[in-house]
């Protein structure tokens, strides 16, 4: 991977507004040390599984409040089924739900309403582990 190869970030939510909030909060390049981000927007669980199985995703951001399949359940399934699964960030309904994200084996959790700074810090931390120094 070169510095110019974009990092593919999967953003899952059944709500298009939530997906757009995530993408707008992070922008094309959340940190100068990281390559640009390329977003893969997904609205259904089967497409999340298909995209993750296909590989090439550097980070998955899953909406824990999505219906009918919540992001925490999907995160647990991904961690159980995908060898060397990329990092997962779960968007929780409230800060008190962070323990559920731990159960799901997600590496990070950010509560709704989304704080762009908190989201960017979590994403930068997770992506740094995926980018060679």
N, C-alpha and C positions, 0 to 999 in steps of 0.2 A: 504494500500500500504506500503510495507516495503522498506527499503533503497536499497534492491537488486532487486526490481521489476523495470524493465526498463520502461522509459517513452516512449510512442509511439508517434512519430512525423511524421505527414503526409507531404510529400513533393510533390507538384503538379507543373508540367510543361510539356508541350508537347515536350520540348527539353531535351533529356537525359543528355546533357552536363550541362545544368542549374541545373538539379537535382543533378548531381555528384558534381558540384561546392559547392552547399549548404551542402551536406553531408561531403565532404572533409574539408570545412571551419569549420564545427562544431565538427567533430570527434565523437568518442563514448561517451565522457564525457566532455562537454565544461566547467564544473566547478566542483571542488571537493565536493562541498556541494550538488550537484545534483546526482540522480541516472544515470546510463548509459542510452543512448538514443537508441531506436530501430526505424529504419526508415521504413516507408511505402511509397514506391515510386509509384506515380500515374501519368498517362499520359493523362487521359481523364476526363471530367466533370462528366459523370455518375458514374464513379468509386469513385471520390471524394465524391459525395453525398452518395453513398452506404456505404463507409467506415465511414463517419461522422455519418450517421444514425445508424450504428452498435454500435457506442460508443467505448470507450477505447482509444481515441486519446487525448493526453495531449496538443497538439499544432498543428495547421495547418499552413504550409508555402506555400503560393500560389503565382505563377508567374503571375504578372499583365500583362505581355507581351505574355502570352500563347495564342495560337489560336486553334480552333475557339472560345473557351470560356476563357476569361481573368479572372485572379485571383480576380480582384476587384469585378466583377459582381458575381462571385461564393461566395466571402466573404459576400457580402450583402445578398445573398440568404440564406447562412448558418445562419447568425445572425438573419434573419427574421423567419426562419423555425425551428431551433433547440433550444429547451429549454435548458438553461444553456450551450450554445455553448462554446466549449473550445476557448482559445485565438487564434487569427489569425494574422499572419504576412504576409504582402504583399510585394513582390519584385516589385518595380516600375521601369519604363523605365529610369527615371531621377529624381534627387532630387526635381525638381519643381512639380512633380506629387504627392507629399505627401498629398496634399489636397484631391486628389481623394481617397486615402486610408482612409482618414477621412470619406468621404462620404460612403465608403463601410463598415464602422463601424469596420474595422480592428484595433486591439490594437497597432500595430506597422507597420512601413514601412521602408524598406531598399532599396536604389536605386542600379540599375545596373550601372557600373560593381560592383560586390559584393566585399565589403571590409570584409575579414574574422573577423576582430576585431569588427567592427560595427555590423555585423550579430550576432556574439557570444554574445555581450553585450545585444542586443535586445532579443535574445532567452533566455538567462539566466534570464533577468528581467521578462519575461512572464512566464517561467517555475517555478520560485520561488513562484509565487502566487498559483501554482498547487500542491506544495509539502508541506506536513505538517512539521512544524518546529521541 
